[in-house]
Amino acid sequence: MQLNRFTDYALRVMMHLAAANGRLMSTREIADLHEAKYNHLAKVTQWLANEGYIETIRGRSGGIALAKQPDQICIGTLVRKLESQTALVECMREDRGNCRLSVACGLAVVLKDAEESFFRTLDQVTLADVLKRQSGMFDLLISMNAK
């Protein structure tokens, strides 16, 4: 399963904000750190704010910050929401696509099971876990945030 770019950027934003430990960051700052297009990241942060994952503070000294503690943010829940419109194959879409094999095909069932296994794994991980899992991840994010 390949996550879409929107999901990838959302996860990066969340990791940066978790490492910032309450310090406000700007969308532009995070976009620059990843050499990402500001407009794309602005859409990501808007979605995260609308879903209640981050808070936005307007004004000259404003920015964005996590709305919840990192240990309260389930990666599985976040990725499910972000990927809700993405089907692994055409026949797994809500409209079932136009695959002529879908009426008798067992592949969709296997792929759905694999997808659920993927999400069950992510359901066991919080944003705090992500920062702790890979040695050096937290320090790397802190050093990037300090620039």
Secondary structure as the mmCIF struct_conf table of DSSP 4:
data_model
#
loop_
_struct_conf.conf_type_id
_struct_conf.id
_struct_conf.beg_label_comp_id
_struct_conf.beg_label_asym_id
_struct_conf.beg_label_seq_id
_struct_conf.end_label_comp_id
_struct_conf.end_label_asym_id
_struct_conf.end_label_seq_id
HELX_RH_AL_P HELX_RH_AL_P1 ARG A 5 ALA A 20
TURN_TY1_P TURN_TY1_P1 ASN A 21 GLY A 22
STRN STRN1 MET A 25 MET A 25
HELX_RH_AL_P HELX_RH_AL_P2 THR A 27 LEU A 33
TURN_TY1_P TURN_TY1_P2 HIS A 34 GLU A 35
HELX_RH_AL_P HELX_RH_AL_P3 TYR A 38 ASN A 50
TURN_TY1_P TURN_TY1_P3 GLU A 51 GLY A 52
BEND BEND1 TYR A 53 TYR A 53
STRN STRN2 ILE A 54 ILE A 57
BEND BEND2 GLY A 59 GLY A 59
TURN_TY1_P TURN_TY1_P4 ARG A 60 SER A 61
STRN STRN3 GLY A 63 LEU A 66
BEND BEND3 ALA A 67 LYS A 68
HELX_RH_3T_P HELX_RH_3T_P1 PRO A 70 GLN A 72
STRN STRN4 CYS A 74 CYS A 74
HELX_RH_AL_P HELX_RH_AL_P4 ILE A 75 LEU A 82
TURN_TY1_P TURN_TY1_P5 GLU A 83 GLN A 85
BEND BEND4 LEU A 88 VAL A 89
HELX_RH_3T_P HELX_RH_3T_P2 GLU A 90 MET A 92
BEND BEND5 ARG A 93 ARG A 93
TURN_TY1_P TURN_TY1_P6 GLU A 94 ASP A 95
TURN_TY1_P TURN_TY1_P7 GLY A 97 ASN A 98
TURN_TY1_P TURN_TY1_P8 ARG A 100 ALA A 104
BEND BEND6 GLY A 106 GLY A 106
HELX_RH_AL_P HELX_RH_AL_P5 LEU A 107 ASP A 123
TURN_TY1_P TURN_TY1_P9 GLN A 124 GLN A 124
STRN STRN5 THR A 126 THR A 126
HELX_RH_AL_P HELX_RH_AL_P6 LEU A 127 ARG A 133
BEND BEND7 GLN A 134 GLN A 134
TURN_TY1_P TURN_TY1_P10 SER A 135 GLY A 136
HELX_RH_AL_P HELX_RH_AL_P7 MET A 137 ALA A 146
#
